[in-house]
């Protein structure tokens, strides 16, 4: 096979190990980034065929056409940083990162997948490989497939497997993390096709370490007037210590609520994660002065950064990812057409059973990497950044860093009341201890406070009790939630927001 036999039908992403691939594949440099990536994809497929994806490090969604075999080849990066969806209509493959493009194709009959709605209400995000559209599927992360017009054959080339190695000390593991972080950041730094980069920065260790290790010249964060939610002062301190520039985008309630419909529209599917709106506003602010921006996603899921990761659960339970917002009884009461045959554990059960015998942490991380990280976090970061016209790089999601994390014993992850301790230990090589070992804050958004303010919540109430809502949801139940929330029971805010996000999406798409 020659490269002339390979057509690039679709590509989205960034191939981080481009230098070593160009050397291996005999690609002469320099080339423009577009020419370089096209040469890598064509030459890699010509050399390795369907094993191509295993050679790529970075973020990617790829569709090629093999003229010799008269078939398509599709692959997605190991952990699903780039979105990719597919459908088969009239014997033709529709495959792209934009689900709206498939749903609006004249050959597709647009129908709501009620099963996904039911699961979404449980988890707060579109979990698994089904989507909100019947007949349209999410291409799984870490997978490749071929399609010849008759059969669609799907294969898994990567799965998060944890094999603890007890032979090294904490310091030795920290040194290995530092080495891999430096390798990854050196590849980004060497790419002169991307000469200016900035970074997102919160008050936490992940984004702080990335800022310190990378070639980003300026840090960006979002801030709020509300105490307890604003991390910008911590972020500013870190940027100053590292000698980096710093910008903060102050977000107001009016700005936040005005942004929600656009975010849900661009997301492609409903997402009950309220941080997506704040992230979108942050991306929009960055787009005014940068095209490439770093973000620290991946570390919590690779190294055990959430409190849910160290919290014990009964042996008979199934871990339903680190985020779910309603239980089965609540969803049953809420939905007008609840389907008893839809089991909320279905997307998780087989995966959870397959990890039997591994440590509790390894089992939880396997589930969160496969479902939560891909289904919520990367859906948010990929769609919002793309919609704002910036390219988001997540170096800490690189499979080579996972390959280190997957071998670290659990006892090194939780020490001195710290989550992801060994990663913090590595970060302390470039950060002050007060930053490297700072308690996790997360990415809090004051929407739980703002939603109760009558100056902003009328559009939400109009949706909650409008015609579309009456079609899908028990109005008495929704009114009870709304009343309880307005009377101070804040725990209802996430349920209300998730329902609102779905209603916005449905009225926009149908």
C-alpha positions in Angstrom: 0.0 0.0 0.0 1.1 3.6 -0.7 0.0 6.8 0.8 -1.8 7.5 -2.5 -4.2 4.8 -1.5 -5.3 6.5 1.7 -7.8 9.4 1.8 -8.3 11.5 4.9 -12.1 11.9 5.3 -12.1 13.5 8.8 -9.4 14.4 11.3 -9.7 16.4 14.5 -7.1 16.7 17.2 -3.4 17.0 17.8 -0.7 14.3 17.4 1.7 15.1 20.2 4.5 12.6 19.3 4.8 14.0 15.8 8.6 14.2 16.0 9.2 10.5 16.6 6.5 9.5 14.1 8.0 11.6 11.4 11.4 10.1 12.1 10.0 6.5 12.1 7.9 7.1 9.0 10.6 9.0 7.0 8.6 12.2 6.8 10.9 15.1 5.8 10.5 18.3 7.9 9.7 21.1 8.1 6.1 21.0 7.0 3.2 23.1 7.9 1.1 21.5 10.7 -1.7 20.6 8.3 0.8 19.0 5.9 2.6 17.2 8.7 -0.5 15.7 10.2 -1.8 14.6 6.8 1.6 12.9 6.1 1.6 11.2 9.5 -1.9 9.8 9.1 -1.4 8.5 5.6 2.1 7.1 6.2 1.0 5.6 9.6 -1.9 3.7 8.0 0.2 2.6 5.0 2.8 1.2 7.4 0.7 -0.2 10.3 -2.8 -0.5 8.9 -5.5 -1.0 11.5 -2.8 -0.9 14.2 -2.1 2.7 13.5 -4.0 4.2 16.5 -1.7 2.4 18.9 1.3 4.4 17.6 -0.4 7.8 18.1 -0.1 9.9 21.3 -2.3 12.9 21.8 -5.9 13.6 21.1 -7.5 12.4 17.8 -10.6 11.4 16.0 -9.8 10.0 12.5 -11.7 8.6 9.5 -9.7 7.3 6.6 -10.7 5.6 3.4 -8.6 2.7 2.1 -8.8 2.6 -1.7 -7.3 -0.9 -1.8 -9.7 -2.5 0.6 -12.6 -0.3 -0.3 -13.3 0.4 3.3 -13.3 3.1 5.9 -11.0 3.0 8.9 -12.0 4.9 12.0 -10.2 5.4 15.3 -10.4 7.6 18.4 -7.7 8.4 21.0 -7.2 6.2 24.0 -9.3 8.1 26.5 -11.7 10.0 24.2 -10.5 13.6 24.3 -12.0 14.3 20.9 -15.7 13.7 20.1 -16.6 11.2 17.4 -20.1 9.9 16.4 -21.3 7.6 13.7 -24.4 6.3 12.0 -25.1 4.2 8.9 -27.8 5.6 6.5 -28.7 3.9 3.2 -25.5 1.9 3.4 -23.3 5.0 3.8 -21.2 5.9 6.8 -21.8 9.2 8.5 -18.9 9.8 10.9 -17.8 13.1 12.4 -17.1 14.9 15.7 -20.2 17.0 15.3 -23.3 15.0 16.3 -25.6 17.8 14.9 -24.2 17.3 11.4 -25.3 13.6 11.5 -28.7 14.3 13.1 -29.5 16.9 10.5 -28.5 14.7 7.5 -31.5 14.3 5.2 -31.0 10.5 5.3 -31.5 10.4 9.0 -34.9 10.3 10.8 -34.4 12.4 13.9 -35.9 10.6 16.9 -35.3 11.1 20.6 -33.7 8.1 22.4 -35.9 7.9 25.5 -33.5 5.4 27.1 -30.7 7.9 27.1 -33.0 10.5 28.6 -33.7 8.2 31.5 -30.0 7.4 32.0 -29.1 11.0 31.7 -31.4 12.0 34.5 -29.6 9.4 36.7 -26.0 10.4 35.8 -26.3 14.0 34.6 -24.4 13.3 31.4 -24.9 11.1 28.3 -23.2 8.0 29.5 -21.9 5.1 27.3 -22.1 4.7 23.5 -25.7 5.5 22.9 -26.7 9.1 22.3 -29.9 11.2 22.6 -30.6 10.3 19.0 -31.9 6.9 18.0 -29.6 5.4 15.4 -26.6 7.7 16.2 -23.8 6.2 18.3 -20.8 7.6 20.1 -17.6 5.9 18.8 -15.9 4.4 21.8 -12.6 5.8 23.1 -9.6 3.6 22.6 -11.2 1.8 19.7 -10.9 1.4 15.9 -13.3 0.1 13.3 -13.7 -0.7 9.7 -16.8 -0.3 7.4 -17.1 -1.6 3.9 -20.6 -0.6 3.1 -22.0 -3.8 4.6 -20.5 -4.6 8.0 -19.2 -2.3 10.7 -16.5 -4.1 12.7 -15.5 -2.5 16.0 -12.3 -3.4 18.0 -10.8 -2.1 21.2 -7.1 -1.3 21.2 -6.8 0.4 24.6 -8.5 -0.1 27.9 -7.5 1.3 31.3 -5.9 -1.6 33.1 -4.2 -1.2 36.5 -1.3 -3.5 37.4 0.4 -2.2 40.6 4.2 -2.5 40.8 5.4 -2.7 44.5 9.1 -2.6 43.6 9.4 1.3 43.6 9.3 3.9 46.3 7.1 7.0 46.3 10.2 9.1 45.3 11.0 6.7 42.4 7.4 6.9 41.2 7.4 10.7 41.5 10.6 10.8 39.5 9.0 8.7 36.7 6.0 11.0 36.6 8.4 14.0 36.3 10.2 12.3 33.5 7.1 11.6 31.5 5.6 15.1 32.1 8.8 16.6 30.8 8.8 14.3 27.7 5.2 15.3 26.9 5.7 19.0 27.5 9.0 19.0 25.5 7.1 17.7 22.5 4.6 20.5 22.8 7.4 23.0 23.3 9.2 21.8 20.2 6.3 22.4 17.9 7.2 25.8 16.4 4.0 25.6 14.3 2.3 26.5 17.6 4.5 29.4 18.8 2.2 31.0 21.4 0.3 29.2 24.1 -1.6 30.1 27.2 -3.0 27.9 30.0 -6.0 27.6 32.2 -5.2 27.8 35.9 -7.3 27.0 39.0 -6.2 26.9 42.6 -5.3 23.2 42.3 -2.1 21.2 41.7 -3.0 19.8 38.3 -3.2 23.1 36.4 -0.5 24.6 38.5 2.0 21.8 37.6 1.0 22.0 34.0 1.6 25.8 33.9 5.0 25.3 35.6 6.1 22.4 33.2 4.8 23.9 30.0 5.7 26.7 27.6 2.5 28.6 28.4 3.3 32.3 28.9 0.1 33.4 30.5 -2.4 31.8 32.9 -6.2 32.3 32.7 -8.9 31.6 35.3 -12.5 32.6 36.1 -13.6 34.3 39.2 -16.8 35.2 41.1 -17.8 37.7 43.6 -19.2 35.0 45.9 -16.8 33.8 48.7 -16.1 30.1 48.8 -16.4 29.7 45.0 -13.6 32.0 43.8 -10.2 30.4 43.2 -8.7 33.4 41.3 -6.7 34.7 44.2 -5.0 31.3 44.7 -4.4 31.1 40.9 -2.9 34.6 40.8 -0.4 33.7 43.6 0.7 30.6 41.7 1.2 32.5 38.5 3.2 35.1 40.2 5.4 32.5 41.9 6.0 30.9 38.5 6.7 34.3 36.8 3.8 33.8 34.3 1.3 36.3 33.1 -2.2 36.2 34.6 -5.7 37.1 33.5 -9.0 36.5 35.3 -12.5 36.5 33.7 -15.0 37.7 36.4 -18.3 35.9 35.8 -21.6 37.6 36.8 -24.9 35.7 37.3 -26.5 37.6 34.4 -23.7 36.6 32.1 -23.8 33.0 33.2 -27.5 32.5 32.7 -27.4 34.3 29.3 -24.7 31.9 28.2 -26.5 28.6 29.1 -28.6 28.2 25.9 -25.7 28.7 23.6 -23.5 26.2 25.5 -26.2 23.5 25.5 -26.8 24.1 21.7 -23.1 23.8 20.9 -22.6 20.8 23.2 -24.6 18.7 20.8 -26.2 16.7 23.7 -27.6 17.7 27.0 -25.1 18.0 29.8 -26.0 18.6 33.5 -22.6 19.8 34.4 -23.0 23.4 35.3 -19.2 24.1 35.1 -19.5 23.8 31.3 -21.0 27.3 31.1 -18.2 28.8 33.2 -15.6 27.0 31.1 -17.3 28.4 28.0 -17.0 31.9 29.3 -13.4 31.3 30.2 -12.7 29.9 26.7 -14.4 33.0 25.1 -12.1 35.3 27.1 -9.0 33.4 26.1 -10.0 33.4 22.5 -9.4 37.2 22.4 -5.7 36.7 22.7 -4.7 33.1 22.2 -5.6 30.2 19.9 -3.9 27.4 21.8 -4.5 26.9 25.5 -3.5 24.1 27.9 -5.8 22.5 30.5 -5.1 19.9 33.2 -7.8 17.3 32.7 -7.0 13.6 33.3 -5.0 13.6 36.5 -7.9 13.1 38.9 -9.1 10.1 36.9 -5.6 8.6 36.4 -4.3 9.1 39.9 -7.4 9.1 42.2 -8.1 12.7 42.8 -11.8 12.7 43.9 -13.0 11.9 47.4 -15.2 9.3 45.9 -12.1 7.4 45.0 -11.1 6.8 48.7 -14.6 6.5 50.0 -15.5 2.8 50.8 -18.6 1.4 49.3 -20.4 -1.9 50.3 -19.0 -4.9 48.5 -22.4 -5.7 46.9 -22.6 -2.2 45.3 -21.7 -1.2 41.8 -19.7 2.0 41.6 -21.8 4.3 39.3 -19.0 6.8 38.4 -18.1 9.7 40.6 -21.1 11.7 39.6 -24.8 10.7 39.5 -27.5 13.1 40.6 -30.7 11.1 40.9 -31.6 7.6 42.0 -33.9 5.3 40.2 -37.0 6.1 42.4 -36.5 9.8 41.8 -36.3 9.3 38.1 -39.4 7.1 38.1 -41.4 9.7 39.9 -40.2 12.5 37.6 -40.7 10.9 34.2 -44.1 10.6 32.6 -43.0 7.6 30.5 -40.6 5.8 32.8 -39.4 2.5 31.4 -38.9 -0.2 34.1 -36.7 -2.2 31.7 -34.0 0.5 31.6 -31.5 -0.3 34.3 -29.3 2.7 35.3 -26.5 0.3 36.2 -26.4 -1.1 32.7 -23.7 1.1 31.3 -21.4 0.3 34.2 -22.3 -3.3 35.3 -20.2 -5.3 32.9 -17.2 -3.0 33.2 -17.4 -3.1 37.0 -17.6 -6.9 37.0 -14.7 -7.2 34.7 -12.5 -5.5 37.3 -13.3 -8.0 40.0 -10.2 -8.9 42.1 -8.5 -5.5 41.6 -8.1 -2.9 44.3 -11.2 -0.7 45.0 -9.3 2.3 43.7 -8.3 0.6 40.4 -11.9 -0.5 39.9 -13.3 3.0 40.4 -10.7 4.6 38.2 -11.4 2.1 35.4 -15.1 3.1 35.5 -14.4 6.8 35.7 -11.8 6.9 32.9 -14.1 4.8 30.6 -17.4 6.6 31.3 -17.2 9.8 33.4 -14.0 11.3 32.0 -15.0 10.6 28.4 -18.8 11.2 28.8 -18.8 14.4 30.8 -15.4 16.1 31.1 -14.2 15.7 27.6 -17.6 16.4 26.1 -17.5 19.7 28.0 -13.9 20.7 27.2 -13.9 19.6 23.5 -17.2 21.1 22.5 -16.9 24.4 24.4 -13.4 25.1 23.4 -14.1 24.3 19.7 -17.2 26.5 19.8 -15.1 29.4 21.0 -12.6 29.0 18.3 -9.7 27.8 20.4 -7.7 24.5 20.5 -7.5 23.0 23.9 -4.5 20.8 24.6 -4.7 18.4 27.6 -1.1 17.0 28.0 -1.9 15.3 31.3 -4.5 13.1 29.4 -1.7 11.6 27.4 -1.7 7.8 27.5 2.0 7.7 28.5 1.1 9.4 31.8 -1.7 6.9 32.3 0.8 4.1 31.7 2.7 5.4 34.8 -0.4 5.9 36.9 -1.6 2.4 36.1 1.4 0.9 37.9 1.4 2.9 41.1 0.1 1.0 44.2 -3.0 2.4 45.9 -1.1 3.1 49.2 1.0 5.7 47.4 -2.1 7.6 46.1 -3.6 8.3 49.5 -1.1 9.5 52.1 -1.1 12.1 54.7 -4.8 12.7 54.0 -3.9 13.7 50.5 -5.5 12.3 47.3 -3.1 11.5 44.3 -0.2 11.9 46.7 2.5 10.6 44.4 1.5 13.0 41.7 1.6 15.9 44.2 5.1 14.7 45.2 6.2 14.9 41.5 4.6 18.3 41.2 6.5 19.6 44.2 9.7 19.5 42.1 8.4 22.5 40.2 5.9 24.0 42.7 6.0 25.3 46.3 4.7 22.7 48.7 1.8 24.9 49.7 0.6 24.7 46.1 1.6 21.0 45.4 -0.2 19.8 48.5 -3.1 22.2 48.6 -6.4 20.6 49.3 -8.5 19.9 46.2 -11.0 22.7 45.5 -12.5 21.5 42.2 -14.1 23.9 39.8 -17.0 25.2 41.8 -19.7 27.5 40.3 -22.1 29.6 42.4 -25.1 28.5 40.2 -26.6 26.8 43.3 -26.8 30.2 44.9 -27.7 32.2 41.8 -30.6 29.9 40.7 -32.7 31.1 43.7 -32.4 34.7 42.6 -35.7 35.9 41.0 -33.7 38.3 38.8 -32.3 35.4 36.9 -34.4 32.3 37.3 -37.6 33.2 35.4 -36.4 31.6 32.1 -35.6 28.5 34.1 -39.0 28.4 35.7 -40.6 29.0 32.3 -38.8 26.0 30.8 -39.5 23.8 33.8 -43.2 24.3 33.7 -43.7 24.9 29.9 -45.2 22.7 27.2 -42.2 20.6 26.5 -41.7 19.8 30.2 -45.3 18.8 30.5 -44.8 16.3 27.8 -41.9 14.6 29.6 -42.1 15.3 33.3 -44.4 15.1 36.3 -45.2 18.8 36.9 -46.2 18.2 40.6 -42.8 16.7 41.3 -40.9 19.5 39.5 -42.9 22.1 41.4 -42.1 20.4 44.7 -38.4 20.4 43.8 -38.6 24.1 42.8 -40.4 25.1 46.0 -38.0 23.1 48.2 -35.0 24.7 46.4 -36.3 28.2 46.8 -37.0 27.5 50.5 -33.3 26.7 51.0 -32.9 23.0 50.2 -29.9 23.5 47.9 -29.4 19.9 47.1 -32.2 20.1 44.5 -30.3 22.6 42.3 -28.4 19.9 40.4 -31.6 18.0 39.5 -33.2 21.2 38.4 -30.3 22.3 36.3 -30.1 18.9 34.6 -33.8 19.0 33.6 -33.4 22.5 32.4 -30.4 21.6 30.2 -32.4 18.8 28.6 -35.4 21.0 27.9 -33.2 23.7 26.4 -31.5 21.1 24.2 -34.8 19.5 23.1 -36.5 22.7 22.1 -33.4 23.7 20.2 -33.0 20.4 18.3 -36.6 19.2 17.8 
